[in-house]
Amino acid sequence: GTTAAEWIVQAIFKNFAEEVAEGKKKFNMYPSVPDVVNKDKYHEIRWKGKHVAFDVHGKHDNSKVSPNIPVRVKVAASQCVKHNIPAYTNECAKYIGGLRHFTNHSNFRHNKRDKYFTTFRNPISTIISWLYYESPNHNKETLSQALLETDRCAKAAASMSLLHRMITEILPGLGYQFYPLYFDEMRLYPHDFVRKLAAQLDLDVNDNVVRRVVEQTSPEYMKSVQDDLKHSSERYSGLSRKGKNSRKVRKADVKGYLNELTPEALAKCVADAKFHLSPVLKERYGFV
């Protein structure tokens, strides 16, 4: 989900700049064109005194981002699973500790203009996707066994639930601007998703830009890019010819998990989701 969001931002910046350049060339509509930088995990656009940067380095290395969320939430959620505490409750949130755990140093002061984006996906789909990413040799039986014998589904649901509460309730109350990005909205309503994300990035994009971004970042298109990287003229973060990132794009199906597990494994993971997810997330993902 996070990588897909990065691809969309990359495409928004690129196509917005191209649209302005075309308007300037044909109709002299603009005095200048945007300056765009698209690098691995870092994207920026500068135009008319505005500078928007989208930095994804905190995805895997939280020494490079404040507030320092992922590891602390994961550790706290694991404790909630261990002690059989629903992750959306105050009792679970106590394992987080104070705000200092979310910053990289005690005197950190965030810029109120900074915006933080966090992606959310059905926790069962998330853990299945991760297991296939780590090992492409899984089938329904081996995948189901891996989930039946461990608490991976519980931890995935608990981590998502606690993280969602942190970024929608707790940290915004302390002055942080958080924007949840939902994978189901990305897949089911891609045009609306692109418009909303562009607006959150302070860019006013027209329908032509939205259409091109959707076309250039659809799972079908990205799968073709992944399968033929050596002929691709566009570089995308998170894709490579070999290794794990050569299988980054798989099905991207919102409900695909229903057909990927045995009935026993699916029942276990659904029960874990129902136990740990908040009422809002249970309704979103159909666990009510």
N, C-alpha and C positions, 0 to 999 in steps of 0.2 A: 504493500500500500504506500509506504513512504517513497519508494523508488518511483512508483507510478506518478505520485504527486510531483516529484522532482522533474520527471519528464514533461509533465503538463506545464509547470512553471517555465521550463526551458523553452517549450514551444510557444507559450504566451509571449515571452520576451522577444523571441525570434520573429514571430509573425506580426506582432505589434510594430516592430521596427520596420519590417518589410512593407507593411501597409502604409506607414508614414512616408517611407522612401518613395513608394509608388505615387502617393498623392502629391509629393513635392515635385517629382519628375513630370507628371502629366499635367498637373493643375497649379503647380507652385503654391500649394495649400499651406506649406509649413516652411519656416525660415531655416530649419535644420532637421537632421534625422537623429534618432536615438543611437547612443553608443552602447552596444550589448556585449557582454562577456559571458560565455557559457563554458565553464570548466567542470571537472569532476567535483561534484558536491558543492559547487559555488557558482551562482548565477547573479548577474547584476545588469541593470539598465539605467542609463543616465540620459536625461532629456529635459530641456527647459528648466534647469535648476533643480530638478527632482532626481534623487538617487535612491533606487530600490535595490536591495541586495537580499538574496535568498541563499542562506548558508545551511548546508545539510551535514556539516562535520559532526554535529552532536548526535547523529543517528547511532554511531557505534562507539564514539570516543567522547564520553561526557566530561572529560577534562577540558574540552574546548567550548563548552556551552554553560551558561547560567540562565535560569535556574537549573541545577543539576538533578534532573528528575529520574531518568530510566532505572539506574541501579538501585536507588533508594526505594522506589516503588516495588521493584521486583523482589528485593529482600524482605520488605514489609509484607508483601502479598504471600510470600512463602511461609512466613510465620502464621498468617491467618489460615492458610491451608493446613499447616501442621496442627494448629489448635482448633480446627474445625469452626472457624469464625467467618460468617459471611463478609465478603470483602467490601461491600458498600456501607457497612455499619461504622458507627463511631468507635466501637471496640476495636475494629481492625485498623482504623486510621491512627490509633494511638501508637502503633508500631512504627509510624513514619518519624516521629520525633518532631523537633522544632524546624523552623524555616531554614536554619543554618545548614541542615542536611541537604538543602536544595541549591545552595550556592557554593561556589568554589573557594571562597574565603569569607571570613566573618564580616568584613566591612564592605561586601559587594553592594553596589548601588546600580540598579538597572535603569536604563533609559526608558522613560515612559512611552516613547515612540516605538520601541521595539515590539515586534509581534512574534508570537510563538505558535507554530502549527504542529499538531499531533494527529496522526492518522489512527483510525479505529476500523477494525474489521471483525466480523463474527469470530469469536475466539476458537471455535472448532475449525473453521476454515484456516485460521491463522496457524494453528499448530500443525495441521495437515500439510499446509504449504511449506512450513519450515522443515518438517521431516523429509519431504520430497526434495527440498533444496539441499539438505545435508546428505541425502542418499537417494539417488535416482532409481535404485533397484527395488524400492518398496512396491508391494502389491497390496490388495485389499486385506489379505490375511496377515502379512507381516506388519503392516501399518496398524491394523486393529490390535494385534498382540502387543505392539509397542505402547499403545495407549491403555490397554487393559491392565498391563503389568506395572504401570507407573502412575504418578499423579500429574502428568503433563497437562491434561485437559483442565484439571482443577487450577493449576498454577496459571495457565493461559487466561482462564476466565477471571481469576482473582486479580491478576496484574492489570488486565484491561479495566475491570470495574473500579479498582482503587485509583488507577491513573485517570480515568474519566472523572471521578469525583474531584481529584486534585485540580484538574485543569478547568473544570466547569463550575466548581463551587469555592474551593479553598484559595487557590492562588489568585484568581481574579479579584477576590476581596482584599488582597494585599497590593493591588495596583498593576498586576501583570495582565497583558492583553493576550489571551489564548483563543485560538480558533481550531476547533475540532474538525477534521476532515474525515468523512465517512466513506469507506470503500463502496458500500452499497449505493450511495448517491452518485459516486464517481462512475459506476458501471451502469446503473439504471437510468440516470438523468444526466448524461455527460455534458450536454450543452449548458444546462443550468449550473452544473458544478463548475465549469470553466468560467462562466460569467461571474459567479460568486467569488471564486478564488481570485480572479483578476481584480475585482473591486476591492477585496481585502488587501491586495498588493498595490492599491491606489492607482490602478490603470483602468481607463475607460475604453473597453474594446468593443468593436462593432460586430455584427453578425458574421461578416466574412472572416474575421480573425477567429471567432469562436468555432466556426465550421472547420477551418483548416487545422486548428489545434486538436479538435476532436478526431479528425481523420488521421492526423499524424501521431496520435498517442493511443489509439484504440488497441486493445489486446491483440487483435488480429494483425494490425500493422506492426506492432512491436514484436510479435512472434516472427513475422517475416524478416524484420531487421535482425533479430537474434539468430535466426537460422541462416542468414546470409551476411554476416558482419563484414566479411572481407570486401563486399561490394557496396557497403553502406557509405554514403558521403557524409552522413551526420553521426557525430559521436554522442552516445548516451551513457550517462553514469550508470554503473551497476551491470553493464553488459560486457562480456568478454568472449573470446572464441573458445576458451577452454575453462575447465574447473567449474565451481558452483555457479558462477555468474553466466555460464553458457546455457543454463537452464532456469534463468530468472523468470521468464514468462511461461506459464503453464496453461491453466484453463481460465483463470480469472472469472469463475462462475460463482455468483453470489450464493447459490444453493447447492453447489457441486458436492459439498461434503456429505449430503444425504445419500449419495451413491458410492462413496469411497470407503465406507466402513461396514463391518458386519453389524447386524442388529444389536448384539451385546455391547460392542464398543461404542456404537452411536448412542445407545441408551445411557451408558455411563457418562459420556461427554455431555449429553444434554442435561443429565441430572446435575453435573458439576456446574454447568452454565446457569441453570435455574437457581442453584444455591448461592452463587457468588455475584451474579450480575444484579445491578440495581433494577427497580421496576421499569425505568425508562429504557434501559438497554435490553431487558427481557422482551419488552414490547417491540422494540426496533428489530430484533433478530428472531422474533416469533417463538419465544420460549415461555409464553404465558398459557 
